[in-house]
């Protein structure tokens, strides 16, 4: 049997997916980060119409122009960033966008700063590129918000990039504007790229999202439609940055997927162009669930930092592996914190992308853990 590449030996399958595949229909899942809402009705109609019209063929490698124009308008109005449609690359979800960045920017000898705790794909994508991950601890004393000094102390002559994620998966933390701007200034001064994962930017409570691209040319935005419009299975996202960088990253995309699915691109176009009341309604419901899970975790004496964005809680427990097993025994699926970094052995991630009633019942079940 031919052996796989040596570099894959250090890559583990996702802890989230392992918990997602637990086959117990009676269990309540607080594991997967997927909105439990249906896609907007106008998006459904647009997709059906596109199918009827035969919009099922290849598009431009970067994505069809009208979609990129709508993304450009969205970036200008929401993020105060002027990015031409030619500087936007439509991808197969934010996951492909991250992989493209890793393959296009990183190589052996580079050091890549990643948040700890942070989304588990960051380390895996860096490892596959054969660069070296340098964890930047998001301290619980700062409510898991990465600060300027946290990044500054990890910079070396080998620093190639910092992967930023705000709002954060798994902690729900939202970085402060002053730190985002200061880190953007660092990127300019030390000539490294900020890869800004902004997939949760609309799911935010009583705070405001800021993109580092506002403050430096040395930043690239990753975003998409999975979380904001509950379009996870349609696999549609995008990269936005300087045109010369996008042209280089296009090489990875072109030989990897050629183009994002045409029908999904239609869905993304309609999501941006259509009414946005759907998003407000969804976020309002997530806030209601956030308030519930925050209160119930407090009742269970599980310490949890303020939940400012996304739809995750990251409470502390004595031993995450033991807690996850005990939670499963009472019929609740959670994810051990160890998958999210070196500092998370005593955390579990709980997703409140489930119904209010299911979250309430899950908390009732967790009360039985001794």
MOZI-V802209 format. One record per residue. N is the residue number from 1. RES is the residue in one small letter. PHI is phi as a letter, one per 30 degrees, with the letter a starting at -180 (none if undefined). BURIAL is b if it has 24 or more other C-alpha atoms within 12 Angstrom, else e. Layout:
((N | RES | PHI | BURIAL) (N | RES | PHI | BURIAL))
This chain:
((1 | x | none | e) (2 | x | d | e) (3 | x | d | e) (4 | x | d | e) (5 | x | e | e) (6 | x | e | e) (7 | x | d | e) (8 | x | d | e) (9 | x | d | e) (10 | x | d | e) (11 | x | c | e) (12 | x | c | e) (13 | x | d | e) (14 | x | e | b) (15 | x | d | b) (16 | x | d | b) (17 | x | d | e) (18 | x | d | e) (19 | x | d | b) (20 | x | d | b) (21 | x | d | e) (22 | x | d | b) (23 | x | c | e) (24 | x | b | e) (25 | x | d | e) (26 | x | d | e) (27 | x | d | b) (28 | x | c | b) (29 | x | c | b) (30 | x | c | b) (31 | x | c | b) (32 | x | d | b) (33 | x | c | b) (34 | x | b | b) (35 | x | e | b) (36 | x | c | b) (37 | x | c | b) (38 | x | d | e) (39 | x | d | b) (40 | x | e | b) (41 | x | d | e) (42 | x | d | b) (43 | x | d | b) (44 | x | e | b) (45 | x | d | e) (46 | x | d | b) (47 | x | d | b) (48 | x | d | e) (49 | x | d | e) (50 | x | d | e) (51 | x | d | e) (52 | x | d | e) (53 | x | d | e) (54 | x | i | e) (55 | x | d | e) (56 | x | b | e) (57 | x | c | e) (58 | x | e | e) (59 | x | c | b) (60 | x | e | b) (61 | x | e | b) (62 | x | d | b) (63 | x | j | b) (64 | x | d | b) (65 | x | e | b) (66 | x | d | b) (67 | x | d | b) (68 | x | d | b) (69 | x | d | b) (70 | x | d | b) (71 | x | d | b) (72 | x | d | b) (73 | x | d | e) (74 | x | d | b) (75 | x | d | b) (76 | x | d | e) (77 | x | d | e) (78 | x | d | e) (79 | x | c | b) (80 | x | h | e) (81 | x | b | b) (82 | x | c | b) (83 | x | b | b) (84 | x | d | b) (85 | x | e | b) (86 | x | d | b) (87 | x | c | b) (88 | x | b | b) (89 | x | b | b) (90 | x | d | b) (91 | x | b | b) (92 | x | d | b) (93 | x | i | b) (94 | x | d | b) (95 | x | d | b) (96 | x | d | b) (97 | x | e | b) (98 | x | d | b) (99 | x | d | b) (100 | x | e | b) (101 | x | d | b) (102 | x | d | b) (103 | x | d | b) (104 | x | d | b) (105 | x | c | b) (106 | x | c | b) (107 | x | a | b) (108 | x | e | e) (109 | x | j | e) (110 | x | d | b) (111 | x | c | b) (112 | x | c | b) (113 | x | d | b) (114 | x | b | b) (115 | x | d | b) (116 | x | b | b) (117 | x | d | b) (118 | x | a | b) (119 | x | e | b) (120 | x | d | b) (121 | x | d | b) (122 | x | d | b) (123 | x | d | b) (124 | x | d | b) (125 | x | d | b) (126 | x | d | b) (127 | x | d | b) (128 | x | d | b) (129 | x | d | b) (130 | x | i | b) (131 | x | d | b) (132 | x | c | b) (133 | x | d | b) (134 | x | b | b) (135 | x | d | b) (136 | x | c | b) (137 | x | d | b) (138 | x | c | b) (139 | x | d | b) (140 | x | d | b) (141 | x | d | e) (142 | x | c | e) (143 | x | h | b) (144 | x | i | b) (145 | x | d | b) (146 | x | d | b) (147 | x | c | b) (148 | x | e | b) (149 | x | d | e) (150 | x | d | b) (151 | x | d | b) (152 | x | e | b) (153 | x | d | e) (154 | x | c | b) (155 | x | d | b) (156 | x | b | e) (157 | x | d | e) (158 | x | c | e) (159 | x | d | b) (160 | x | c | b) (161 | x | a | b) (162 | x | b | b) (163 | x | c | b) (164 | x | c | b) (165 | x | b | b) (166 | x | b | b) (167 | x | e | b) (168 | x | c | b) (169 | x | c | b) (170 | x | c | b) (171 | x | c | b) (172 | x | i | b) (173 | x | d | b) (174 | x | c | b) (175 | x | d | b) (176 | x | d | b) (177 | x | e | e) (178 | x | d | e) (179 | x | d | b) (180 | x | d | b) (181 | x | d | b) (182 | x | d | b) (183 | x | d | b) (184 | x | d | b) (185 | x | d | b) (186 | x | e | b) (187 | x | d | b) (188 | x | d | e) (189 | x | d | e) (190 | x | c | b) (191 | x | h | e) (192 | x | b | b) (193 | x | c | b) (194 | x | c | b) (195 | x | c | b) (196 | x | c | b) (197 | x | d | b) (198 | x | c | b) (199 | x | d | b) (200 | x | c | b) (201 | x | e | b) (202 | x | d | b) (203 | x | c | b) (204 | x | b | b) (205 | x | b | b) (206 | x | h | e) (207 | x | b | e) (208 | x | b | e) (209 | x | d | b) (210 | x | b | b) (211 | x | c | b) (212 | x | d | b) (213 | x | d | b) (214 | x | d | b) (215 | x | c | b) (216 | x | a | b) (217 | x | d | b) (218 | x | d | b) (219 | x | b | b) (220 | x | b | b) (221 | x | c | b) (222 | x | c | b) (223 | x | a | b) (224 | x | a | b) (225 | x | c | b) (226 | x | d | b) (227 | x | d | b) (228 | x | d | b) (229 | x | c | b) (230 | x | h | b) (231 | x | c | b) (232 | x | e | b) (233 | x | d | b) (234 | x | d | b) (235 | x | h | b) (236 | x | b | b) (237 | x | b | b) (238 | x | a | b) (239 | x | c | b) (240 | x | b | b) (241 | x | a | b) (242 | x | d | b) (243 | x | e | e) (244 | x | d | e) (245 | x | d | b) (246 | x | d | b) (247 | x | d | e) (248 | x | d | e) (249 | x | d | b) (250 | x | e | b) (251 | x | d | e) (252 | x | d | b) (253 | x | d | b) (254 | x | d | b) (255 | x | c | e) (256 | x | c | e) (257 | x | b | b) (258 | x | i | b) (259 | x | a | b) (260 | x | d | b) (261 | x | e | b) (262 | x | e | b) (263 | x | d | b) (264 | x | d | b) (265 | x | d | b) (266 | x | e | b) (267 | x | d | b) (268 | x | d | b) (269 | x | e | b) (270 | x | d | b) (271 | x | e | b) (272 | x | d | b) (273 | x | d | e) (274 | x | d | e) (275 | x | d | e) (276 | x | c | e) (277 | x | d | e) (278 | x | e | b) (279 | x | d | b) (280 | x | d | e) (281 | x | d | e) (282 | x | d | b) (283 | x | d | b) (284 | x | d | e) (285 | x | d | b) (286 | x | d | b) (287 | x | d | b) (288 | x | d | b) (289 | x | d | b) (290 | x | e | b) (291 | x | d | b) (292 | x | d | b) (293 | x | d | b) (294 | x | d | b) (295 | x | d | e) (296 | x | d | b) (297 | x | d | b) (298 | x | d | e) (299 | x | d | e) (300 | x | d | e) (301 | x | h | e) (302 | x | c | b) (303 | x | d | b) (304 | x | b | b) (305 | x | d | b) (306 | x | e | b) (307 | x | c | b) (308 | x | c | b) (309 | x | a | b) (310 | x | i | b) (311 | x | b | b) (312 | x | b | b) (313 | x | c | b) (314 | x | b | b) (315 | x | d | b) (316 | x | c | b) (317 | x | b | b) (318 | x | d | e) (319 | x | b | e) (320 | x | d | b) (321 | x | d | b) (322 | x | d | e) (323 | x | d | b) (324 | x | d | b) (325 | x | d | e) (326 | x | d | b) (327 | x | d | b) (328 | x | d | b) (329 | x | d | e) (330 | x | c | b) (331 | x | j | b) (332 | x | b | b) (333 | x | c | b) (334 | x | b | b) (335 | x | b | b) (336 | x | d | b) (337 | x | d | b) (338 | x | e | b) (339 | x | d | b) (340 | x | c | b) (341 | x | l | b) (342 | x | d | b) (343 | x | c | b) (344 | x | c | b) (345 | x | d | b) (346 | x | c | b) (347 | x | b | b) (348 | x | b | b) (349 | x | c | b) (350 | x | b | b) (351 | x | c | b) (352 | x | c | b) (353 | x | d | b) (354 | x | b | b) (355 | x | d | b) (356 | x | e | b) (357 | x | d | e) (358 | x | d | b) (359 | x | d | b) (360 | x | e | b) (361 | x | d | b) (362 | x | d | b) (363 | x | d | b) (364 | x | d | e) (365 | x | d | b) (366 | x | d | b) (367 | x | d | e) (368 | x | d | e) (369 | x | d | e) (370 | x | c | e))
